[in-house]
Amino acid sequence: MKERTENKTVLFTIDLYHIGGVTTFVSQYAQALLHNGYRVIILGMPGNLENPELFFPGCTTIIIPKKIEYSFFARIKNSIKYIYHIHKLFNLFNIQIVHLSTTWSAFYTLLYWKTWKIKKVITFYGAYDLEMKSQDKFSGNSMLSRITQWGRKHAQKILFHLCDKTVIFSDYSAMLLRRHFGFSDAGKIMKLPGYISTSKLHGIIKRKQVRKSLDAPSLLFIGRAEPRKGVGLLLKACQLLSLKRMSYHLRLASPVEYFSWYGMFQKYERLNLLTKVHFLHAVTDEQKEELFSQTDLFIIPSVDLETFGMVILESLAQGIPVVGTPAGAITEILHDIHPKLVADSISSEALADRIQWFFHLSNRQKTGLSKRRIQHIQKHFLLEKNYHKIMKIYESNLWID
């Protein structure tokens, strides 16, 4: 007979074990739960995250042994596999709370009847229909696409109402919930930003002290080169910097398919950026740290739908200044460090001006900015100092004895 454990247990269900925002935030929630004596189980399909057990130390990671597919019949098969594994987990463990992430795995989870009897939490990562719409401006807005967008919007809306708590990252996220989804139940919404581990912060500061400067200022972008991320706007800003005879080089790291899908190579050629811009494939955490160690300024050029921007914190924690557009939640993170880290508008001209402004600062002014960056992280975004805030998701009026 199977042994049923009685530890306080939280089950996270995700679509994929994939390097990105979902796994990063789940890892932060998991660390807080483990610190407070909870058992943490994570269930998902295989992605590009190798060795999930190392990425989620102390957690029970369950990988559904099947490559994810996207056809209608594949979705049905995926749901059956999720239900089968969730059923096994409920028989093995005393699961009191399930924490949902993205739409498909959330619905698969809720198809299992026992999840209706426990508390449910969902994290709001973004409005998937609006993200799809921003892509369709480039790929064509067909009738099928509009129907899919409608379905995605209402599927997310249903999930918000079914769950006991919805976790958001920013005031911008709250605005999206209110205006786009018509969801403003203050009793169900909890604002929690992303955080940086203390160990990461101190280790990276030490390495930053021995970083050698490059001949030309080094700019960096890491993210998906899809339209809403503003890579085209950044390339145009680079052309303006070149016309002003500013010396620099920019590295763009993204899954390479996005460069092809949205014409980034063609724009790069049309703007005659030649050796100024270097395209890099998607990077691991280790490769990301190596890029940070060679970077003078990180650029986040988003044009819309930026609900947080975890890479901003990662850059700031390493002592790398960040300049960004006033899109979404970017201003909420950067403005308090220095208002001029945020461009005046979402335009290539305004972004180029801010990049120039930074490199015209004296060494003393840059040192002052660096101190404010670190103080800002230490005050607001250290993970270990905010465990108690994360635990409010799972305890207080949510917890069932």
N, C-alpha and C positions, 0 to 999 in steps of 0.2 A: 504493500500500500504506500502511496506517495505521502511524503511528509509535508505538512502545510506549515509554513513559517508564520510567525505572528508579529514580525517586525513591522513598524510603520513603513509602508511601501508606496512609492510613486512610480507609475508606468508612463514613460514618454514614448509616443509613437511618431515616427517620422517617415517621409516618403523614401528617402535614400540616406545612406551613410556617405554624405557628399561634403567636400571641403567648402565651407561657406557660412553664411549667417546663421542658418538654422542650427547646425551642429555646434557653432561657437556659443550661441545663447543657451542651448541645452546643456553644454558643458558647464557654464556658469551656474545655472540653476542646480545642476547635479552636485557641484562642489559645496554649495551652501547646504543642500539636503544631507549629504554625507557628513559634513561637519556637525550637523545636529542629530546624528544617529539614525537617519532614515536609510532604508534600502532603496536603491535606484535601479530600475530596469529600463533599457532602451531597446525598442523594436523597430526595425526598418529593413529595407532591401539594400543589396550591395551597391555602392557607388564608387567614386574615385578616392575615398578615404581608406587608406590601407591601415590595417591593424586598429580597428575601432576600440579594442580593449585597452590600447595604449593611449588613445586620444581621450578616453573616458575612464581614467584610473579609478578603481574601487567600485565601478558600476557593473551590473550584469548586462552585457550587450548580446542581443539576439539578432542574428542575421537571417532573414527569410531567403532561402537558397534559390533565388530566381532573379534573372535580370529583368528590370522593370520594362514594361511595354505600354503603349499608349492607345491602342485600338480599343473599340468598345468591348469586344469579347475578352481582350487581355485585361481590361479593368475588372471584369467580372471574375476572372481567374485570380487576379491580385486580391480582390476582396475576400474570396474564399480562403486564400492562403493566410491573410491577416487574421481572419476570424478563427481559423484553426490554431494559429500560434497564440492568439490572445486567450482562447479557451484553455489551452495548456497552462499558460501563465497564471490564470485565475485559479486553476486547480492546485498549482504549486505554491503560490504566494498569497498573502493576505493584502491584496491591493485595495487601498482606500481612495486614492486620487489618480486620475489619468490626466496627463498634460498633453494636449494636442498641438500640432504645428501647422502644416500645410493641408490644403483642402482634401485631397484624395485620401491620404492616410487617416485624416480626422473622420471622414465618413465611413471608411472601412471599420475603424474602431467602434463607432457608434452603432454599427450594424449588429454588434454583439450585445445581447440583451443585458448582461450583467453591468455593462458600463452605464446603463441608465439608472442604476441603483446607487452609484457612488458620485462623488464630486468631480466636476470636470473643469479644467482650465484650458484656455487656448491663448497662444501668443499671436498677436497681429503683426505680421512682417510687412504687409503692404496690400494694396488693392490690386489683385491680380488681373482684373478686367481692364483697369486703366493702364497697367503695364503692357498688356497685350495690345491695347488700342494705340499706345505710343509706338509699338513696333509695326503695327499695320499701316501707319502713315507712310512707311517705306515699302512694305510688301503688298499693299493693296487691301482695302477694307471691304471684303466680300460680304454677302448676306450670311454665309455660314460663320464667318468670323464675328459678325455682330450678334448672331444667336449665341455663339460660344461665350462672348463677353457678357451677355445678359445672364447666361447660366452661371458663370463664375461669380458674378456679383451677388446673385441671390443665394448661391450656395454658401458663400462666406457669411452673408447676412443671417442665414438660418443657423449656422454654427455659433455665431455670437449670442443668439437668443437661447440656444440649447445649453450653453456652458454657464457655469456659475461665476467664473471670472474671466475677463479678457485682459491680457497684459499688453500694454503699449509702451513704446520707447520714448515718446516725445509729445510736446503740445501739438506738433504738426500731425502726428498719428491720431490724436484725439479729434482734431479738426476733420480729418478724413473720415473717421468713424461717424461723426455727427452729420457732415454735409453730404457725403457720398452714400453712406449706408443708412442714414437716419437712425443711428444707434447712439444714444447718449445717456444710458442708464449709469449714473455715477456710482451706484452701489456695486456695479459689476465690473467697472473699469479700474485698473490699477496701473499707474505709470511707473515703469522701471527702465532706466537706460541700460546700455551695455557697460561692462566694467573691465578693468585690467588687473591681472594678478600682481600682487606686491613683488613676488619673485621676478616676474618679467620686467617690471619697472626698474628695479635696482640693477639687475644683470645687464640690461640694455644701456643704462646710463653709463656704467663702467666702460662698456665697449665703445660708446660714443666718444669718450674722452681720448681714445687713441685713433679715431678715424682720421685718415689723411684727406685733405682737400683735393679735389680734382682740378685740372687746369681750367675748365669751364664749369660754371654752375650746373649742377645736375638736378633735373626735375624728374618726378616719378608719378605715374598713375597706375594703380592696381584696381582692377574691377572688371565687370563685364562690359565690353564695348558696344552696348546696345544704345539706342537713341537717347533714352532718358538720362543716361550717365554722362552725356555731353562731351564725348571724345571728339566729335566733329568740331564743336565749339573750341575745344582746347587746341586742336590742330590749327584752326584759324588764328587763335591767339598767338601761337608760335610763329606763324607767318608775320604777324604784326611785330613781334619781338625781333625777327630777322630784319625786317625793313628798318627798324630803329638801330640796327647794327649791334644788338645785344648778343654777347657770347653765351651759349647755353647748349645743353643737349637734354632731350626728353626720352625717357623709356616708358613705353606703354605695355603693361602686362595684362593679358586677357586670354580666355579661351579663344583659340585662333579662329574658330568658325564665326565669331561675331565680327571680326575684321572683314571677312569676306561678305557676310550677309548684308552688312550695312554700308558697304562701299568705302571703308576707311583707307584701303590701299590706293584707290582711285583719287580720293581727296588728298592724300599725302603726296601723290604724284602731281596733281593739279596745282597744289600750293607750292611745289618745288622746294620741299623741305630737305631733300637729299640726305646728308649725314646728320642733320639736326635731330631726327626722330628715329628711334629704334623700336621695332615691334618685338615683343616677347610673348611666349606662350604662357598659359596658366602656371602659377607658381605654388610650390609647397610652402609650409610655414618656414622651413629652414631657408629656402630660396628667398622668401620674402624678407627675412631678417638680413640676409646678405645684401639684398638690394637697398634696404634701409641704411645699412652701414656705409653705402656709397652715395647717399642722396643728400642734397642741400635743402630741397624744398619739395614737399608733397602737394600735389594739386588734386582737388576734388571738384570737377567742373559740371556737376549734375545740373540738369535743366528742370527736373520735376520728380516728384514721387520719392524723395529721399527721406525715409522714415527715421533713419538714424545715421548710419555711416560708421560702422565699427572700425573700419580702416583708419578713420581720423584719430581715434583713441590710440590705436596701435602705433601710428606715426608719432603722435605727441609723447607717448610713453617712452619712445626711443630718443627723444630730444630733437625730433625732426619737425620743423615748423610746417604748418598746413595753411594753404590759401585756398579758398573755395568761393563758389557762387552763393547767393542768398536763396538757395532752393531747399524746400522742405525743412528738415531739422538741422541743417548745417549751421545756420546762424545761432541756434540754441547752444551749440557746443563751442563755437569759435569766438563769438562776440565778446564774451566776458574776459577772454585772454587779451584780445586787442580788437577793437572794431574794424580796423583796416585789414585784418586777416580775411574779411568777407568783402567781396567785390560789391560795387555800388548797384550793379544790375546783373541779370543773367545774359551776358553778352561777351563776345570775344574781346571787344575793346576794353571793357571794364576788368576782365580777368587779366589781360596783358598789363594793364596799368598796375594792378595789385602785385603781380609778379615783379615788375620793375621796381615798385615801391620797396618791396622787401630787399632786393639786392642793392638798393641805394642806401640802406641803413648802415650806420657805422657798426663796427664790431661791438662796441659798448651797448648800443641799442639792441643788437641781436642777442647779446648775453642776457640783457634784461628780459627780453621776450622769452628766452629759453627758461629762465627761472619762473616766470609766470605760468608757462606751459606746465612745468612739473608741479608747481603748487596747485594748479587747477585740477590736474589729475589726482593728486593726493587728497584734495579736499572733497571732490565729487565722485570720482570714478574708480577708487580702489576696491577690488572685489571683496577682500577679506573684511574691510571696514563696513561693508554693506550687506553681509550675510543676513542680518536681522531684517532688512527691508525685503530681501528675496523671500525669507521665510513667511512673511505676511501673506504671500500668495497661497501658501499651503496650510497655515494655521489660523488663528483667531476664529472667526465665525465659519471658516471652511472646514475645519478639522472635525472628523467624526471619531469618537472614542469607540 
